[in-house]
Amino acid sequence: MGGGAFIDGGIHFVDTLLNIGGDYDKACGVSYRTISGIEGEDTTVGIFRFKNRARGFIMYSWGMMKPPSVPAFEVYGENGSLIEDPVSRRVNVTYGRVYGDKMVKPRSL
């Protein structure tokens, strides 16, 4: 497995997290093996503290049987939220899976 599931696939979600959150000054995480049967770890959880005072959380796992279709990212702020729509997600032959449409939900007044 080399670096495990996180290095193989989760790193693309880290790229998205850093593009949304910006530079970070602290990160911590844990990786472990659950039920997948691969030799290395199959699940990783991480928490980031960004320089702009935002916080980020990431979880990537190959250790779930038939995982639910959930948003790949969710951002919540004092002025609203930005959420990926998993229903509109598609697979691109060249690039693999790409994100679905972004749903913007302004804060209700």
C-alpha positions in Angstrom: 0.0 0.0 0.0 2.9 2.4 0.4 1.4 5.3 2.4 -2.0 3.6 2.9 -5.4 4.8 1.7 -4.9 8.4 2.8 -1.8 8.9 0.6 -3.5 7.1 -2.3 -6.8 8.9 -2.4 -7.3 11.2 0.6 -4.5 13.6 -0.4 -6.8 15.0 -3.1 -9.3 16.0 -0.3 -6.4 17.6 1.6 -5.8 19.7 -1.5 -9.4 20.8 -1.5 -9.3 21.5 2.2 -6.2 23.7 1.8 -7.7 25.5 -1.2 -10.8 26.4 0.9 -9.1 27.1 4.3 -5.7 28.6 3.2 -2.5 28.3 5.1 -2.6 26.3 8.4 -0.4 26.6 11.4 -1.2 23.4 13.2 -2.4 19.9 12.2 -2.9 16.6 14.0 -4.3 13.3 13.0 -4.5 9.6 13.5 -4.6 6.6 11.0 -5.7 3.1 11.7 -6.9 -0.1 10.1 -10.5 -1.2 10.4 -12.2 -3.9 8.3 -10.9 -3.4 4.8 -8.4 -6.3 4.7 -5.6 -4.2 3.1 -2.2 -4.4 4.7 -1.8 -0.7 5.7 -4.2 1.7 7.4 -7.5 2.3 5.7 -8.9 5.2 7.8 -7.4 8.6 8.6 -8.8 11.5 10.6 -7.2 14.9 10.7 -7.9 18.3 12.3 -6.4 21.6 10.9 -6.1 25.0 12.5 -5.8 27.6 9.8 -4.0 30.9 10.1 -7.2 32.8 9.5 -8.6 31.1 12.7 -10.9 28.7 10.8 -10.8 25.0 11.6 -10.9 22.0 9.3 -11.7 18.4 9.7 -11.0 15.6 7.3 -11.9 11.9 7.3 -10.9 9.5 4.6 -11.6 5.8 4.8 -11.7 2.6 2.7 -13.0 0.8 5.8 -16.7 1.2 5.2 -18.9 -1.3 3.5 -21.4 0.5 1.2 -20.7 4.0 2.5 -23.6 6.5 2.2 -23.4 9.2 -0.4 -22.5 12.2 1.7 -21.0 15.6 0.7 -17.2 15.5 0.0 -16.9 18.9 1.7 -19.0 21.2 3.8 -18.0 24.7 4.8 -19.9 26.6 7.5 -19.4 30.3 8.3 -21.2 33.2 9.9 -22.6 34.4 6.6 -23.8 31.0 5.2 -22.5 27.6 4.1 -21.1 25.9 1.0 -21.8 22.2 0.5 -20.9 19.8 -2.3 -24.0 18.1 -3.8 -23.2 14.3 -3.9 -26.1 13.6 -6.2 -24.5 15.6 -9.0 -21.1 14.0 -8.6 -19.9 12.2 -11.7 -16.9 10.1 -12.8 -14.6 11.5 -15.5 -12.7 8.9 -17.5 -9.5 11.0 -17.6 -9.6 12.4 -14.0 -11.6 9.9 -12.1 -14.2 11.1 -9.7 -14.9 14.8 -9.7 -16.9 16.9 -7.2 -20.5 17.5 -7.6 -22.2 20.9 -7.9 -21.7 23.4 -5.0 -24.8 24.4 -3.1 -24.5 27.8 -1.5 -26.8 28.5 1.4 -26.8 32.1 2.6 -27.5 32.8 6.2 -31.2 33.4 6.8 -31.9 36.9 8.2 
